[in-house]
Amino acid sequence: MKNNAGDISGQEIVFTGLGVSHGIATGPAYLVQIDNPEAPEYALEPGQVEEETTRFETAVRQAQRDLSMLKQKSTGLPDDTAEEIGLLLDAHMAMLSRSRLTRGVRARILKDQINAEGAIAREIDSITGQFNRIKDPYIAARGEDVRNVGYRIIRILMGVPYLSLSDVPPGGIVLALEISPAETALLDPRRFAGIATVHGGVAGHTAVMARSLGLPAVLGLDRRALESLHHGAPAIVDGIGGKLILNPTQETQRHYDRRIQDLKADKAALNKLTKLPAVTTDGTEIVLRANLEIPRELDNLPTSGANGIGLFRTEFMFMNRDTVPSEDEQFETIVEIVRAMKGAPVTFRTLDIGGDKLARALGAHLDASNNPALGLRAIRLSLKEPHLLEAQFRAIMRAGYFGPVRILLPMVTTAAEIEEARLILQKCHDTLKKDKMPMADEMPPLGTMIEIPAAALAADSLATVSDFFALGTNDLIQYTVAIDRGNDQVAALYNPLNPAVLRLMEFSIQAGLRAGIPVSICGEMAADPKLTALLLGLGIREMSLGFSSLPRIKQRIRDLSLTKAEDHARYIMDQYDPDRIIQIVNTFKA
């Protein structure tokens, strides 16, 4: 076996990274380049124009051949998937045949006397800019198709290998330099077996999305993994042990086949807990709800045992598109979630774009930032651009007619932000009532996300203006210890058991309990069975986590004594050494 080696065709190579999503995947691996290359632009000599036009025409014909092959491959997919992909490929083929894009590029090469790549980039910007000004969301979204087709030609001209997510066959493993949260949302677990990337950390949003989708994932790999892969080579993604294995030997494959069978057996056993309560051995029931990233995760609801949705991240509605979704579009998505829960409560977090979650649709509202994690995002953006918040509030309240809903505000730092948001919520409620729109009689509870140290330290004042608290431990850890949770270079330093983090959590929980408001935890700490006793001991009685982790946490709760958990928490809070705390947590027995 060769560890972290270069390209040795056919020989087993093992790369070690960060296992971020529980599970193991086996299958053919494909290197996907997701980022578009920077198109060069340079002036042509008068005698080069005709040659450059011919070069462009040749690239267009190559792109047509590539799309034809993709469409042929898509016929082997399930009928609904094949039809959807086929329609998309037909649209892209049409753009390569006397469309405005190709006509415009030819004209720019001739008139501006610039190279084909530069002409394509200019024409893409021109067309998408016009589409973005169109109010019809469907028409405006077609700008992304123009961009995709244009950059396909640019890649051919530049000789840059290209394999898109749609090119990866069913059952394939995606290997990439980096996959953004928005792109991870496109990874249907029924089609993709697993993912492996060079960049990314355990608590980054890409990792959160992978866990939510139940996709085995390893991030933070050595860059040489990209150079060692032959398209379609057999591979194993070990999301538990944090390994990517290329060209596994028969012995290695048999070992992982057995582990996959063991995981299936464990999952079957945990599924038997679906209808049982999450109650400790000494009789305290804990409310377990699910985090929801995208609506298709609702398919996991029947076997999860979730008592509602504790965190629905609404920003996915703004991703992978060029226009902001209208109130009606948001309502249609939100009401689907509410109806599916059949009376169980759903907590909708308002828009939190920023950091590693970017959305083209909000480009007009967000300027470039050297540090987007500390910039205009979340509640700051919503209050600066209140029409965004009003559309969300109205859509959520309209959906509240069909079932109980709550609203959660992200990245709050002061009570004034909550009060300002509540005034907007009241205005939206009054307007809906005046317009006789169907909605719940009462305004939905308005909660605060405790995910910034300032909010934790001000929890007493925030509790006086909040209907509930939700601890967002992912960002709370990041901002407390100054570690970028999505950065693989410092991912090992991201420690949820840092004493400062635990003290902020304890202070927030106690402030909420003193005020008599519910306090839940919805960060990734909730999904770690080793931390369950500590969280319950600190006073948590509501937890929200990914569907895939929920059965394991329920089993852990049912094995725990709350009395022992409280003693465990008190002992930990007396410690000051993070390594000692980790040791105590790892050896605790209830």
N, C-alpha and C positions, 0 to 999 in steps of 0.2 A: 504494500500500500504506500502511496506517495502523498505526503501532506503538504498542502499549499504550494504545489509545484506548478511548473509551466505546462505547456501543451504537449501531452504525450498521448497520441491517438490510441484509444482503446484501453488505456491503462486507468485503473481506478485512481481518482484524485479526490481528496477530501479537503474542503474549505470550512473553516470554523468561523461562525458569526454569532449573531444574537437570535436565539429562538424566541419569537415574539407572538406566535399564535399556536396554541396547542394542537398537535396533530402531525401526521406523517403523510407525505404524498410521494407517489412514484409515477414515472411516466417520461415521455420524451421532453427534453428541454429546448427552449428557443430563446435566442437573444433578441430582445425587443429594444429598439431605439425610439424613445418616446419624444424627446425634445427635438424640435425642428432645428436644422443647422442654420447658422448665420449666412445669408446669401451674399456673396461678394458682388460688388458693382464696380465696373470700370468702363472707360470710354473706348469705343471702337474706332479704328481707322476707317476712312470711307470705303476702302476696298474689302473690309472684313464683314460688312453688313450682310451680304448675301450668304456668306459662309456661316455666320452666326444664326441666321434664320433657318438654314438647313440643319444646323446642330439642334435647334429647338424642335424642329419637326421630327427629327429622329428620336429625341427624348419623349415626345408625345406618343409616338407609335409604340415605344417601349412600355410606356405607362399603360397604354391600351391593352397590350399583350399581358401585362402583369394583372390587370383587373379581370381580364377574360379568364385567366387561370384561377384567380381567386373565386370567381363566380362558379366555375366548374367544380372546385373543391367544396363550395358551400352546399352543393346538392346533396352531400352526404349527411348534412345536419338534420335535426328534427324539423318537421314541416314549418312550424311557426318561425323558428330561427332562420331557416333557409330562405323563407319568403322575405323576412325583414332585411337580412343581409343582401339578398338579391336586389331588392328595390333600391337600397343604398348604392350598391355597385352600379346599377343601371344609371342612377343619377350622376354618379361620378364619371361614367363612360360618356354620358351626354355632354359633360363639360369639356371633354377632350376632343369633341367633334364640332368645330365651327361655332363654339360658344363665345360669349362676350369675353371670357377669360383668354382664350387662345387668340381671338381676333385682336384684343387689346395688347397682348404681349407682342404680337407681330408688328403692330403699329408702333409700339414704343421702341422696339429694336431699330425700326426704320427711321422714325422721327427723332428720337432722343440719341440714337447711335450709341446705345449701351449694350452690355452683354445680356444674354438670355436670363440668367439668374436674377440680375438686378431688375430687368423688365418685369419678370414674374412677381417679384416682391412688391414693386410699385403698383402693379395692377391688382394684386391681392388687397393691398391697403386701400386702394380706390374703391373697389367693389364692396368690401366688407364695411367700409366707412359709410357708404350709401345705405347698405342693408341695416346698419345699426340705427339709422335715423328713421326707419320705417316702424310704425307703431304696431303693426301686426307681428306678434311674436313668432309665428310660424315662418313668415317670410324673412324676418330678421335673422332667425336661426340658420337660414341657408348660407349665411356668410361663412359659417364654420366648414361647410362642405367645400366652398371655394378655396378656403385656406388649405384644407387637406389635399385637394387635388393639386393645387399650385405647388405645395411643398413636396408632393410625390415627384413632380417633374424636376424640381430643384435638386432633390436627392439624386436622381438619375444623372442630371447634368454634372453634379459634383462628384459622382462616383461614390456616394456615401451609402453603405448597405442599409437597407430599410426593411424592417418587419414590424408591422403594426399589431396591436392587440387582436384586431379582427383577422389577421393572417395566421394566428396560432390555432392549430387544429384542436378539436375537443379532446380533453384529457391531457393537454399539454401543460408543462411547467414554464412559467414566465421568469426569465432572468433578465434583469435590467440594471443600469447604473442607479436609477432612482425611479420610484413611482410615487406620484403625488397622491394626496387623499382623494382628489377629484377623479384621478385615473383609477385608483383602487376601487372606487364606487362602481366602475364599469366592469369589474371582474366578477362575472356570474360564477359562483362556486359550482353550479351544475355543469359548467363548461371548462373552467380552468381547475387544474389539480392543486396548484400551489404557486408561491412566488418566492423569489430570492433576489436581493438587491445589494449593491455596494453601500449605498447611503441609507440612513434611517436609524432611529433608536427605538428602544423598547416601549417608550411611552409616547412616541410621536403619533400624529393622527393617522399616518399610513398603517402603523401597527395596530392602532385601535380599530380601524376599518377592517383589517385582515381578520382580527379576532372576532369582530362582529359578524363577518360573513362566514366564519368557520373555515377560512382558507389557511392551511399550514403555511407558515412564512418564516424565512430567515433573512435578517437584515444585517448590515454592517460587515459584509464579506470583503475579503481582499479583492482588489480590482482585477487581479490576475484570473479570477473566476470567469470574467467576461472573455478573456483571451484564450481560455482553455476549452471553450465549448464549441462543438460542431453541431449545427442545427439538427435537432431530432435525436441527439445522442441520449441514451438512457440516463436518468438522474433520479436522485432521492432528495427530498426536502424534509429534514427532520426539524420541525418547529418546536420540539420539546428539548432536544439536545443542542439545537443551534448549529446544525451541520448541513452543508450542501455536498452531496456525493455525486460526482460525475463518473460515468462508466463503471457502476458498481460490479464487483465480482459476483459470481453465483452465490457464494457463501454470504456476502453482505446482503444481497437481495433476499435470500431465504430468511436471514435474521430479521430484516425489516418487514417482510411479509408476515412473520409470526407476531411482530409487535403491532402491526396494523390489525390483525385478528384480535389481539388482546384488547386494543383500544375499542374495537367494535363491541366486544363483550362487556367492557366497562360501561360503555355508553348505554347498552341495552339494560344493564342493571340500574343505572342512574335514571333512566326513563321511567322506571317503575315508581319513582318518587313523585311523578308529575302531580298527582292529585292529593298527595300528603302535605300537611302544613309544615312550614319551616319553624319548628318549635324546639327549644332547648330541652335537655333532659330534665330540668327542673321547672318546665312549664311556661316559659316565656316565648310568645310567638313573635317572629320577626317578619316584617313585610318585605317580600322580595319582588322587585319589579325589573323590567328589562330596559336596557338602553337600545334605542333604535336609530340606525344610521340612514337606512333607505327602506322604502315601503316593502320591497320584496323579501325583507327579513321576516315579515309577518308569517311566512310559511313555516318558520321555526316555532311559532307560538304554541301549537297544540302539545308539543313534547317538552316545553320549557318549564311549565308550572308557574309562569309569571303572573303576578297579581296586578296587571296593568303595565303601563309604560312610564318609567320614572324619568326618562330623558329622551326626548325626540329632538335630534339636532337638525334644525330647519335649514341650515346653510346648503345642504345637498341640492335644494331646489334652485339655488342660484349658480351652481357649478355646471361646467360643460355646456355653456350657452353664452350667447352674446348680449342677451337682453334680460332685464330684471323681470321676474315673473309677476304677473298681475295679481290683484287680490283674488279674482275668480280662479286663476290657475292654482294659487296656494290653497284656496278653500277646497278645491277638488281633491288635492293630495291629502290634505289634513283630515277632511271628513272621511276619506277612505280608511284612515288609521282609526279614527274614533268609532266608526261603525264596526270595524273588525274586532274591537275590544269588547263589544257587547255589554257595555255598562261599566267595565273596569276603567279606572281613571287614566288619563294620558297627560303627561307634563310636556309642554312644548317650550323649548328654549328658543328665545328670539335670536335673530341672526348674529352669528359670531364668525365673521370673515376677517382674516388677518393671520399673521404668523405663517404657518405652513399651509393654511387653507386659503387659497386665492380663487377669485372668481372674475372672469373677464367681464361678466355682466355689470360689475360694479366699478369698472375702470374709470368711469366719469367721476366717481366719488372718492377714489383712493389715489393719492399721489404716490410716487415711488418713495420708499422709506428705507433708510439704512438699517433700521431695526423694526420690522413690521410687528414683532411680538409686543413692542412697547408703543406702537403708534395708534392711528385712528382705526379702531376695530370695536366689535361687540357693542356694548351699550353706548360707547362714545360716538360711534358712527350712527347708531339709531337715533340718538338725541340730536345730533348735528343735522341729520337728514330725516326729520320726523315722518315724512311721507312713507319711508320704508317701514318704519315701526307701525304706523297707522294701518297700512295694508296687512301686516302680519296680525295685529290685534284684531282687526275686523274679521279676517279669515278664521282665526281661532275661535272667536266668539260665535260666529255663524255655525262653525262645526260643533260648538258646545250645545247646540240644540239637539244633537243626536247622541250625546253622552257627556259625562263629566270631564272637564279639561282644567288644567292649571297652566300658568305662564311663568316661565323662569327667565330672569334677566342675567346675562353673563357679564363678567368682568366689572362688577359694581365695586366702587371704592367709597362712596359717601351716601348718606341717607337722602341727600338732595336729589341724587340721580333716580332713586326709587320714587320719590315724591313727584318728580317731573314726569316720569313714565306713568305713574298712576293717574295723573291729570289727563294725559293723552288717552289712556285706557278709558277713563270716564267719558271723555269727549266722544270717542268712537262708540261707546255703549249708547250714549244719548242719541247719536246720529242714527245708529242702526234701529233704535227704538222708534225714532221719529219717522224713519223710512219704512217701518213695519216689517223689517227683515226678521225672519225666524231666528231666534237665539234663546239661550237660557235666560231665565228671569233675573238671576243675580250675576254680577260680574264675576269672572273666574278669579280664584286666589292668585295673588301676584307674589312670587318668591324671589329670593336673592341667591345667586351663586357665590359661594365663598371660595374664591380661587386666587385671591391676591392677598399678600400679608396685611396690607392696609385694611382690607375688609375683615379679616380675621381679628385684627387688633381693635377694630371698631364694631365688633359683632353685637355688643350691647345696644348701641344706638341703632344699628341696622335692624335689629330684632323688633324695635318699636314700630317700624314702618313696613315690615315684611309679614306675609302670611305664612311663609315657611322658608327654611334654609335647605340648600343642597350643597354639600361639600364637593367641589371639583378638585380633587387631589392632584390630578395630572399637572395643572398649571400652578397650583399652590406650591408643589414641590419645586417646580421649575423656577418660579420667581423667588422662592425663599433661599434656595442654595445657588442661584445664578448659574444653572445648568440648562442649556438648550436641549430639551427632551427629545428632539428629532435629530440631534447631531451625533453620528456614530463615534466621533472622536472623543467625546466626553460622556458617552452613554453609561459607562461603567461607574461614573461618579453620581449618577442620578439615584438617590437613595431615599425611598419613602420613610425609612426609619430614622432619619436624621432627627435628633432630639428637638431642634427648633421647629420642624414641621409638625411633630407630634404635639408640641405645646400649643401651637396655633390651632390645631384641630381640636384639642381639648377645650381651649378657651371658647372657640366658636360653638361647639356642641353644648357646653354649659350655659352659654348666653342664650341659645335657643330654648333650652329646656327651662331656664328661669322665666323666659317670656311666655312659655306655654305654647310655642309653635313647633310643628313637626320639623325634625332635622334628619335628613337622609344623606347618604354618601353615594355619589355617582361616578367617581373616578375609578381608575384601574386598580386601586388598592382593594376595592370591593370584590374584585374577581380573584384574589389570591387567597386560597384556603388557609395558608399559614398566618394570615393577618386577621382572619375572621374573629378569633377570640379577643384580640386587642381592640378591634372596632366595637364589638358588643360591650366589652368592658369599659370603654370610654363613654358609652351611653347611646350608641347608634342602635335604632330599632327599625329603621327603614334602609334598604340597600337597593341600588339599581345598577345592573351590570349587563354585559353582553349575553345574548341567548345561550351561546355555547358554554359559558362558564356557570350559568345559573344552577344547573343540577348538582355540580360539584360543591357549590357553596351551600346549597340546601342540605346535602348530606353532612357537611361539616357542622352546620348549625345543629342538626339533629343528634350529633354525637357530643355536643358541648354542654357543659354545666355553666350557666350564667354566673353563678357564685364564683366558680373558679376563674372564669373569664375576667371578672371584675378584680379579683386578687392579682391576676396576671397583668392587667393594665396598670394597676397601682404600682406594682413592682417595676414595670418598665419605665413608668414616668419618674421614678426615683433615679434612673440611670442618666449618665451624661456621655457615655462612650458609645458611638454608633455600632462599633464592632461587637461590643458586649450585648447591645440590644438585639442585633441580628442573631447572636448565639442563643439568647433567651427565647426568641421567637421560634427558631428552628428546632429547639429541644422541648418546647412546651407540649405537655400531654394533658388532655382534659378527661 
